[in-house]
């Protein structure tokens, strides 16, 4: 049986779940062996034209972070991380926050984030 994992979308916003690493595609092309295509294949990531997103439910993103560092990538310059559970916890504490979108801090100027209807969405903004 073939595993049909959707890796590419033309939609500018990508959904993040649990522990997430967001990497600039340009950084992957320049620094990751085999480029963006290899990263997506190795880690079952999703991507659009500007960014790639790797999500892990088990909070075990350390191995991927180690690989990115070994390739010479720098946090905040080439990639950033998000724990989307933080946003969900805010909504549990303040249910009125579910009624409208709110900004999620991505720690970087090249990426915007938003919590809306139970999901965290990110998009490249340069």
C-alpha positions as CSV (number, residue, x, y, z in Angstrom):
1,X,0.0,0.0,0.0
2,X,1.3,3.4,-0.9
3,X,1.4,6.2,1.7
4,X,0.0,9.2,0.0
5,X,1.3,12.1,2.1
6,X,0.5,15.5,0.7
7,X,3.7,17.5,0.9
8,X,3.0,20.6,-1.3
9,X,0.3,23.2,-1.2
10,X,0.0,26.5,-3.1
11,X,-1.9,28.0,-0.2
12,X,0.3,30.6,1.4
13,X,-0.7,29.7,5.0
14,X,0.4,26.4,6.5
15,X,-1.2,24.7,9.5
16,X,0.9,23.9,12.5
17,X,0.1,21.3,15.1
18,X,1.8,20.4,18.4
19,X,5.5,21.0,18.3
20,X,6.5,22.6,15.0
21,X,9.6,23.6,13.1
22,X,9.2,26.2,10.3
23,X,12.1,26.4,7.9
24,X,12.7,28.8,5.0
25,X,12.7,26.9,1.7
26,X,15.7,29.0,0.5
27,X,17.7,27.8,3.5
28,X,16.8,24.2,2.8
29,X,17.8,24.6,-0.9
30,X,21.2,26.1,0.1
31,X,22.1,24.1,3.1
32,X,20.3,20.8,3.4
33,X,21.8,17.9,1.5
34,X,19.4,17.3,-1.4
35,X,17.6,20.6,-0.8
36,X,13.9,21.1,0.0
37,X,12.7,17.9,-1.7
38,X,15.0,15.8,0.4
39,X,14.0,17.5,3.7
40,X,10.3,17.0,2.9
41,X,10.9,13.3,2.1
42,X,13.1,12.6,5.1
43,X,10.8,14.2,7.6
44,X,7.3,14.0,6.0
45,X,7.1,17.8,6.1
46,X,4.7,20.0,4.2
47,X,5.6,23.1,2.3
48,X,4.5,25.9,0.0
49,X,6.5,28.2,-2.2
50,X,8.3,29.9,0.8
51,X,8.4,27.7,3.9
52,X,8.4,24.1,5.0
53,X,6.6,22.9,8.2
54,X,7.5,19.9,10.3
55,X,5.1,18.9,13.1
56,X,5.5,16.3,15.8
57,X,2.9,15.3,18.3
58,X,5.4,13.7,20.6
59,X,7.4,16.9,21.3
60,X,10.4,15.1,19.9
61,X,11.8,17.7,17.5
62,X,15.3,17.5,18.9
63,X,16.6,15.1,16.2
64,X,15.3,17.4,13.4
65,X,16.8,20.5,15.1
66,X,20.1,18.7,15.4
67,X,20.2,18.0,11.7
68,X,19.3,21.6,10.8
69,X,22.2,22.8,13.1
70,X,24.6,20.3,11.6
71,X,23.7,21.7,8.1
72,X,24.8,25.1,9.3
73,X,21.3,26.6,9.8
74,X,20.7,29.1,12.6
75,X,17.5,29.4,14.7
76,X,15.6,32.6,13.9
77,X,17.6,33.2,10.7
78,X,16.8,30.0,8.8
79,X,14.1,28.4,11.0
80,X,11.9,28.9,14.1
81,X,9.9,26.7,16.4
82,X,6.4,26.9,17.8
83,X,4.5,25.0,20.5
84,X,0.9,25.3,19.3
85,X,-0.4,23.8,22.5
86,X,0.4,27.2,24.1
87,X,-2.2,28.9,21.9
88,X,-4.8,26.2,22.7
89,X,-4.1,26.6,26.4
90,X,-4.9,30.3,26.2
91,X,-8.3,29.4,24.6
92,X,-9.0,27.0,27.4
93,X,-8.3,29.7,30.0
94,X,-10.1,32.4,28.0
95,X,-12.8,30.9,25.9
96,X,-13.7,34.3,24.4
97,X,-10.4,34.2,22.5
98,X,-11.9,31.4,20.2
99,X,-14.4,33.9,18.8
100,X,-11.8,35.9,16.9
101,X,-8.3,35.3,15.4
102,X,-5.3,36.3,17.5
103,X,-1.6,36.8,16.7
104,X,0.8,34.0,17.5
105,X,4.4,35.2,18.2
106,X,6.7,33.4,15.8
107,X,9.9,35.1,17.2
108,X,10.9,36.2,13.7
109,X,10.1,39.0,11.3
110,X,9.9,36.8,8.3
111,X,7.0,34.8,9.5
112,X,3.5,35.7,10.8
113,X,1.3,33.5,12.9
114,X,-2.4,33.4,13.8
115,X,-4.6,31.2,15.9
116,X,-8.1,30.9,14.4
117,X,-10.8,28.3,15.0
118,X,-8.7,25.9,16.9
119,X,-5.7,26.0,14.5
120,X,-2.4,27.8,14.3
121,X,-1.5,29.1,10.8
122,X,1.8,30.5,9.7
123,X,2.8,32.3,6.5
124,X,6.0,33.8,5.1
125,X,5.8,37.6,5.0
126,X,9.0,39.0,3.3
